[in-house]
Amino acid sequence: MKIRNRAFTLIELLVVIAIIAILAAILFPVFAQAKVAAKKTASLSNIKQIALGMNIYTSDYDDVLPDQNSDPVTGFPWWTAGSEEPCGAAATGGCVLGFMDNGAHQNWGRSVHPYIKSLELYKSSARKISGGVPWSYSEAKGAGNASYTYNGAALAKSTTQISAVADLILLQGKIDTGREALVQPTIFEKNFASPELGGTGPACNGIDLNWMGTTYDKNDVYGFADGHAKSMRRGAVTFRNFGVSSAVVCYQNEACSATKPNTTKLTEGVANTNFWYSYGYCDLSSL
């Protein structure tokens, strides 16, 4: 009896290829989501370690949080420590060793480093953006590079002054890694008179910016003043979380006469890009 070898028909091969293509279409997005989730988990661990490092720092410095060199009159900080002169910005493109450079201004990154002992913890898998973060130099090997920003409203504040330590964000992710210890939001004037808000107070701004809080699409990682950390949707974060104790002025290009409560959430779509939008008084004792 003669045995014949039966080959696959063209139809059978096409069916198999179609099944493989369908499975790939289903599984590849799942793999991509798993990869992003893994990166987010690693970043969450980093920011948790930095937040805990700040807590240990404050215990050594009479419960006072790290400071950043600032103007003694207005209180406006050198919020890009590591990207500025006297390191020779024109010649070298910022401080060669970033925020760890001896020529860099006093900054939170260098202050906390002895308590975490790893420059790698300052960096996340933040996606690179065209041109980098505004006012930022790109990361450099072996330098103090950071993917996180520090809350300028908390600079040199005693933790005993903070009325809601579990709600106050000290650290948040940004969508690029740069050679500096950035401070956002910033106190731009310690005694600012605002007709819209009434009275005077320490005013901060630079809160709702499009290069912070969106490292993982609409999500990012946040470190809080009590040492805990969590991943949150940008649209779940409020101005109060950053220390704004008053109403918010000039939110989303509105006229300055229009104000929002400090419980207003940050923009989840395209965030504001103008540095001066969305400001308010930042009194951490009245959150």
N, C-alpha and C positions, 0 to 999 in steps of 0.2 A: 504494500500500500504506500502510495506516495504522499508525503506530508508537505503541505504548502505553507510557507511563512507569510503570514498576513501583515501587511504594512498599514500604518495609520492613513486614513483618508484625509484629504485637505480640510474637509468640514470638521473632522475630529480635532485636527491640529488647531484650527481657528477657534474652536470652542475652548480648548485648553488655554490658549493664549488670552482669550477674552476673560476667562475665570481668573487667571493670574493678574491681568490688568485691573480687574475689579477689586481683587484682594489688596493689591498694591495701593489703589486709590483710597481704600478704607484704612489701611494700616499706616501709610506714610504720615498722614496728619496726626495720628495717634502718637507715633514715634517723635514727631516734632514737638507736640505738646508735652510729652514726657521729658524731652530735653530741656525745654524752657522751664518746666516745673523743677527739674534738678538744679538748674542754674539759680532759680529764685530761692530754693532752699539753701543753697550754699551762700548766697548773698544775705539771706536772713540770719544765718549763723554768724556771718561777719559783723553785721550791724549790731547783733546781740552782744558780741564780744566787745565791740567798741563802747556800747552803752554801759556795759558792766565795768569796763576800764574807766569810764568817766565817773562812775559811782565810787570806785576805789580812789580815784584821784581826789574827789571831793572830800573823802574821809581823811585824807592827808592834808587838806588845805582848808580846814575849818568849815566844811560843808559848802565851799564856794566852787562853782563850776568853772571850767577853763575860760580864759579870756583871750581876746585877740587884740593886738596893738591898735589903738583907736585915737581919734582926735579928742583931746581932753575937754574941749569946749562943747562940741556938738555930740560927741559920743560915736560918730560915724567910724566904723572899723576899716582896717585894711582887709577887706573881705576876700581878696584874692591872694593871700599870703603864699608866696612861692612863685608868683608870676610877676613880681614887681621889682623895681630897683630898691636897694642899692646892689642887687645881684648882677646888674648889668644887662637889663632886659633887651636893650637895643643890640647888644653884641652877641648875646647867648640865647636869646629867646626865652627869657625868664630864668629863674634860679636853676642852676645845673642839677642840684639835688632837691629841687622842689621845695615843699614845706619843711623838709629836714635840713635845708641848706643853712649854714651859719649866717648868711647874709639875709635870710628871709625874716620878715617881721615875726614877732611873737604870734603864735597861732595854736589853735586847738589840736591840730594833728601832731605837732611836735610835743605838746604838753602831755598828751595821752599815751604817746608811744611807749614810755617806760613801763606802762601798766599792761600793755598787750604784747609788746616785744616782737611784733611781726608787721612789716610793711605790707605784706600780702593781704592782711585782713582789711586794709583800707580800699582794696580793689574788688570790684564785682565783674560779672560778665556783661557789663553795660554795653549796649550796642553802640557802635561808633556812628557819629553823625557827620554829615558833610561840613567841613570847616571847624568842627569841634564846638564845644560850649562857648558862648560869647565871653570874651575877656579871659580866655583860658588857653594855656599852652598844652600841647599834647604830652602824653606820658613819656617818661624816659626811663630806661632800664637802670635799676639801682637807686632811683630817686624816690622821694616821697610823693607818690601818686595817690589820688583819691577818687573814688566813685560816689562819695557821699558828701552831703553838705550839712553844716551845723547851724542850728537856730540862733541867729544873732540876738534875738530878744533875751536869750539866756546867758549871754556873755557876762562872766564875773558875778553872776547872781548867786545868792545863797539859796540852797535848796529849801531852807526854812521860809523863804519869801514866796515860794510857789504854792499857790492855794490848791492846785490840782495836779500833783506830780504824775499820776497815772494817766492823765489826759494830754500832758504837754509833750509834743514831739521835739526831741533834741536833734535827731539825725534823720535824713531821708535820702533816698537814692536819686542820682541824676543820670542822664542818659549817655554820658561819656565819662571817660577817665582822664583826668588832667593833672598837671604837675603843680597842684596848689591845694591848700586847705580853704575851701570856699565857705563863706558865711551867707546864708539866705534863710529867712528874711534878714534885713539889716535895720538897726536903729539909725535913722538918718538925722534925727535931732532929739536930744534928751528933753528939751522943753519946747515942744512945738505947739503953736497956737493955731487951732483949726476952727473957723467959724461954723463949719458943718457939724463938727463933733462937740464943740463947746469947750471952753477952758483950755488948759494946756496939759501936755503930758509927753512921755517918751513915745515917739511915733515910729512905726516900722513899716516897711514896704518890701517889694520884691517877693511876694508870697505866692502869687498865682502865675508862675512862669512856665513856659512850654518845654523847658529842658530839665525839669525836675518832676519826679513822681510818676513817670511813665516808662520806666526802663523795660517793663514786661507788659507791653501794650497799655492797658488801662490800669495796671497794677504796679505797685512798687513796695519796697520794704521800708519800715519806719522803726526807729529806736526811741523809746520814751524816757522821761526823766526819772522814773522809778526803776529803770533797768530792764524792763521787758521790751520785747520787739515783736512785730507782727507784719504780715503782708496785708495790704489794704488796697481797695479800689481808690483811685484818685478822687472819684466822685463821692466817697464816703468821708473824706478828710475835710474838716472845717477850719475857718480862720482862727477860731478859738483854740484849736489844737496847736497852733503856732504861737499862741500867746496874745492874740488880739483880744483885749478886754472891752473895747468899745464897739460901736458900730463900724462898718467898713465903708469907705468913701471911694468913688470912682471905680466901682466894680464893673468889669466888662464894658469899658468904654462909655459908661453912662455919665451924665453930667454930675459934677461934684456935689450938687445939691441933693442928689439921690443917694441914699445910704441903705445899706443892708445890715441885718443883724450879724453878730460874729459867729452865729451858728450856720451861716451860709456856707455851702459846700464849694470846693474848688471846681473849676471847669473840667469836665471829663472829656470833652471833645478837644478842640484846639484851644489851649490855654493862652492867656494874655502874654504878649511878648514885650510890651513896654514896661520898663523898669519901674515907672512911677505909678502905674495903676494899682489899685487895691491896697490902700493903706489904712491904718487905724492906730489907736493908742495901744501900746503893749505893756500892760501892768500885770506882771505875773502873780501879784498878790490878790488880784480881783477877777480871776477867771471864773 
